Amino acid sequence: MKKCIAIVLFMMIQACSTTDNWKRVMILGSAEANDPVLAQVQLLEKNGEVKDVTVLESFPVQIWLTASDETIDALQNMPRKTVSDQ
C-alpha cells in the first residue's frame, strides 16, 4: 500500500512539474483550406502536449494555446502559406 501511494505521489509531482514551464501564446495558422498548423495543434491537444486551445475565427486563424517552449517553437517553425502567397 505504501509503495502504491509513493508511486501515485511521484506521478502527481512529475505531472505538475512538467507543466510549470508552459506559457500561453498565440500561434498564427496557415492561409490554406486545410490548415496544417491547426491540424497539428489539434493532434498535440489530443496527446496532452498543449492545453487551453482557443481558435479565433480569422484568416488565417489565430490559435491561442498553452504549451512548453519546445512545442511552441516547433509550431512557430512549421511552414505556412500567407495571404499574399494565395
Biotite code that builds the C-alpha atoms (Angstrom):
import biotite.structure as struc

atoms = struc.array([
    struc.Atom([0.000, 0.000, 0.000], chain_id="A", res_id=1, res_name="MET", atom_name="CA", element="C"),
    struc.Atom([2.790, 2.438, 0.912], chain_id="A", res_id=2, res_name="LYS", atom_name="CA", element="C"),
    struc.Atom([4.542, 1.634, -2.346], chain_id="A", res_id=3, res_name="LYS", atom_name="CA", element="C"),
    struc.Atom([1.365, 2.395, -4.308], chain_id="A", res_id=4, res_name="CYS", atom_name="CA", element="C"),
    struc.Atom([0.894, 5.732, -2.536], chain_id="A", res_id=5, res_name="ILE", atom_name="CA", element="C"),
    struc.Atom([4.538, 6.633, -3.162], chain_id="A", res_id=6, res_name="ALA", atom_name="CA", element="C"),
    struc.Atom([4.156, 5.891, -6.875], chain_id="A", res_id=7, res_name="ILE", atom_name="CA", element="C"),
    struc.Atom([0.971, 7.958, -7.115], chain_id="A", res_id=8, res_name="VAL", atom_name="CA", element="C"),
    struc.Atom([2.608, 10.894, -5.323], chain_id="A", res_id=9, res_name="LEU", atom_name="CA", element="C"),
    struc.Atom([5.645, 10.685, -7.603], chain_id="A", res_id=10, res_name="PHE", atom_name="CA", element="C"),
    struc.Atom([3.398, 10.690, -10.684], chain_id="A", res_id=11, res_name="MET", atom_name="CA", element="C"),
    struc.Atom([1.453, 13.705, -9.401], chain_id="A", res_id=12, res_name="MET", atom_name="CA", element="C"),
    struc.Atom([4.638, 15.660, -8.684], chain_id="A", res_id=13, res_name="ILE", atom_name="CA", element="C"),
    struc.Atom([6.021, 14.760, -12.103], chain_id="A", res_id=14, res_name="GLN", atom_name="CA", element="C"),
    struc.Atom([2.788, 15.842, -13.813], chain_id="A", res_id=15, res_name="ALA", atom_name="CA", element="C"),
    struc.Atom([2.823, 19.193, -12.027], chain_id="A", res_id=16, res_name="CYS", atom_name="CA", element="C"),
    struc.Atom([6.468, 19.875, -12.760], chain_id="A", res_id=17, res_name="SER", atom_name="CA", element="C"),
    struc.Atom([6.183, 19.167, -16.493], chain_id="A", res_id=18, res_name="THR", atom_name="CA", element="C"),
    struc.Atom([3.635, 21.946, -16.983], chain_id="A", res_id=19, res_name="THR", atom_name="CA", element="C"),
    struc.Atom([5.391, 24.519, -14.780], chain_id="A", res_id=20, res_name="ASP", atom_name="CA", element="C"),
    struc.Atom([7.411, 25.849, -17.724], chain_id="A", res_id=21, res_name="ASN", atom_name="CA", element="C"),
    struc.Atom([4.442, 26.122, -20.048], chain_id="A", res_id=22, res_name="TRP", atom_name="CA", element="C"),
    struc.Atom([3.302, 29.511, -21.304], chain_id="A", res_id=23, res_name="LYS", atom_name="CA", element="C"),
    struc.Atom([0.298, 30.897, -23.173], chain_id="A", res_id=24, res_name="ARG", atom_name="CA", element="C"),
    struc.Atom([0.967, 32.214, -26.687], chain_id="A", res_id=25, res_name="VAL", atom_name="CA", element="C"),
    struc.Atom([-0.775, 32.974, -29.964], chain_id="A", res_id=26, res_name="MET", atom_name="CA", element="C"),
    struc.Atom([0.201, 30.896, -32.993], chain_id="A", res_id=27, res_name="ILE", atom_name="CA", element="C"),
    struc.Atom([-0.793, 32.114, -36.448], chain_id="A", res_id=28, res_name="LEU", atom_name="CA", element="C"),
    struc.Atom([-2.268, 29.432, -38.678], chain_id="A", res_id=29, res_name="GLY", atom_name="CA", element="C"),
    struc.Atom([-1.702, 28.900, -42.379], chain_id="A", res_id=30, res_name="SER", atom_name="CA", element="C"),
    struc.Atom([-3.757, 30.512, -45.153], chain_id="A", res_id=31, res_name="ALA", atom_name="CA", element="C"),
    struc.Atom([-4.784, 27.133, -46.543], chain_id="A", res_id=32, res_name="GLU", atom_name="CA", element="C"),
    struc.Atom([-8.158, 25.427, -46.760], chain_id="A", res_id=33, res_name="ALA", atom_name="CA", element="C"),
    struc.Atom([-6.976, 22.504, -44.610], chain_id="A", res_id=34, res_name="ASN", atom_name="CA", element="C"),
    struc.Atom([-4.711, 24.348, -42.206], chain_id="A", res_id=35, res_name="ASP", atom_name="CA", element="C"),
    struc.Atom([-1.768, 22.061, -41.285], chain_id="A", res_id=36, res_name="PRO", atom_name="CA", element="C"),
    struc.Atom([-0.879, 24.213, -38.268], chain_id="A", res_id=37, res_name="VAL", atom_name="CA", element="C"),
    struc.Atom([-4.386, 23.879, -36.820], chain_id="A", res_id=38, res_name="LEU", atom_name="CA", element="C"),
    struc.Atom([-4.361, 20.134, -37.540], chain_id="A", res_id=39, res_name="ALA", atom_name="CA", element="C"),
    struc.Atom([-1.048, 19.775, -35.687], chain_id="A", res_id=40, res_name="GLN", atom_name="CA", element="C"),
    struc.Atom([-2.368, 21.762, -32.707], chain_id="A", res_id=41, res_name="VAL", atom_name="CA", element="C"),
    struc.Atom([-5.435, 19.511, -32.535], chain_id="A", res_id=42, res_name="GLN", atom_name="CA", element="C"),
    struc.Atom([-3.219, 16.407, -32.596], chain_id="A", res_id=43, res_name="LEU", atom_name="CA", element="C"),
    struc.Atom([-0.947, 17.822, -29.890], chain_id="A", res_id=44, res_name="LEU", atom_name="CA", element="C"),
    struc.Atom([-4.003, 18.669, -27.777], chain_id="A", res_id=45, res_name="GLU", atom_name="CA", element="C"),
    struc.Atom([-5.219, 15.058, -28.018], chain_id="A", res_id=46, res_name="LYS", atom_name="CA", element="C"),
    struc.Atom([-1.760, 13.890, -26.914], chain_id="A", res_id=47, res_name="ASN", atom_name="CA", element="C"),
    struc.Atom([-1.728, 16.313, -23.963], chain_id="A", res_id=48, res_name="GLY", atom_name="CA", element="C"),
    struc.Atom([1.184, 18.354, -25.320], chain_id="A", res_id=49, res_name="GLU", atom_name="CA", element="C"),
    struc.Atom([-0.895, 21.563, -25.493], chain_id="A", res_id=50, res_name="VAL", atom_name="CA", element="C"),
    struc.Atom([-3.866, 22.754, -23.451], chain_id="A", res_id=51, res_name="LYS", atom_name="CA", element="C"),
    struc.Atom([-6.321, 25.647, -23.205], chain_id="A", res_id=52, res_name="ASP", atom_name="CA", element="C"),
    struc.Atom([-6.667, 25.841, -27.001], chain_id="A", res_id=53, res_name="VAL", atom_name="CA", element="C"),
    struc.Atom([-8.783, 28.713, -28.340], chain_id="A", res_id=54, res_name="THR", atom_name="CA", element="C"),
    struc.Atom([-9.189, 29.192, -32.095], chain_id="A", res_id=55, res_name="VAL", atom_name="CA", element="C"),
    struc.Atom([-10.244, 32.668, -33.224], chain_id="A", res_id=56, res_name="LEU", atom_name="CA", element="C"),
    struc.Atom([-12.259, 33.000, -36.403], chain_id="A", res_id=57, res_name="GLU", atom_name="CA", element="C"),
    struc.Atom([-9.932, 34.965, -38.635], chain_id="A", res_id=58, res_name="SER", atom_name="CA", element="C"),
    struc.Atom([-7.982, 34.314, -41.812], chain_id="A", res_id=59, res_name="PHE", atom_name="CA", element="C"),
    struc.Atom([-5.582, 32.820, -41.199], chain_id="A", res_id=60, res_name="PRO", atom_name="CA", element="C"),
    struc.Atom([-6.771, 31.505, -37.861], chain_id="A", res_id=61, res_name="VAL", atom_name="CA", element="C"),
    struc.Atom([-5.236, 32.735, -34.634], chain_id="A", res_id=62, res_name="GLN", atom_name="CA", element="C"),
    struc.Atom([-4.673, 29.893, -32.201], chain_id="A", res_id=63, res_name="ILE", atom_name="CA", element="C"),
    struc.Atom([-4.180, 30.676, -28.515], chain_id="A", res_id=64, res_name="TRP", atom_name="CA", element="C"),
    struc.Atom([-2.709, 27.788, -26.530], chain_id="A", res_id=65, res_name="LEU", atom_name="CA", element="C"),
    struc.Atom([-0.607, 26.841, -23.553], chain_id="A", res_id=66, res_name="THR", atom_name="CA", element="C"),
    struc.Atom([2.442, 24.631, -24.170], chain_id="A", res_id=67, res_name="ALA", atom_name="CA", element="C"),
    struc.Atom([6.126, 24.107, -23.475], chain_id="A", res_id=68, res_name="SER", atom_name="CA", element="C"),
    struc.Atom([8.776, 26.218, -25.198], chain_id="A", res_id=69, res_name="ASP", atom_name="CA", element="C"),
    struc.Atom([9.811, 23.262, -27.365], chain_id="A", res_id=70, res_name="GLU", atom_name="CA", element="C"),
    struc.Atom([6.266, 22.666, -28.607], chain_id="A", res_id=71, res_name="THR", atom_name="CA", element="C"),
    struc.Atom([5.725, 26.374, -29.253], chain_id="A", res_id=72, res_name="ILE", atom_name="CA", element="C"),
    struc.Atom([8.988, 26.608, -31.210], chain_id="A", res_id=73, res_name="ASP", atom_name="CA", element="C"),
    struc.Atom([8.027, 23.596, -33.327], chain_id="A", res_id=74, res_name="ALA", atom_name="CA", element="C"),
    struc.Atom([4.616, 25.102, -34.132], chain_id="A", res_id=75, res_name="LEU", atom_name="CA", element="C"),
    struc.Atom([6.077, 28.518, -34.941], chain_id="A", res_id=76, res_name="GLN", atom_name="CA", element="C"),
    struc.Atom([8.650, 26.948, -37.278], chain_id="A", res_id=77, res_name="ASN", atom_name="CA", element="C"),
    struc.Atom([6.093, 24.992, -39.305], chain_id="A", res_id=78, res_name="MET", atom_name="CA", element="C"),
    struc.Atom([5.951, 26.085, -42.955], chain_id="A", res_id=79, res_name="PRO", atom_name="CA", element="C"),
    struc.Atom([2.778, 28.009, -43.743], chain_id="A", res_id=80, res_name="ARG", atom_name="CA", element="C"),
    struc.Atom([1.214, 29.983, -46.532], chain_id="A", res_id=81, res_name="LYS", atom_name="CA", element="C"),
    struc.Atom([0.344, 33.626, -46.017], chain_id="A", res_id=82, res_name="THR", atom_name="CA", element="C"),
    struc.Atom([-2.481, 35.600, -47.577], chain_id="A", res_id=83, res_name="VAL", atom_name="CA", element="C"),
    struc.Atom([0.000, 37.168, -50.025], chain_id="A", res_id=84, res_name="SER", atom_name="CA", element="C"),
    struc.Atom([1.011, 33.659, -51.207], chain_id="A", res_id=85, res_name="ASP", atom_name="CA", element="C"),
    struc.Atom([-2.521, 32.990, -52.442], chain_id="A", res_id=86, res_name="GLN", atom_name="CA", element="C"),
])
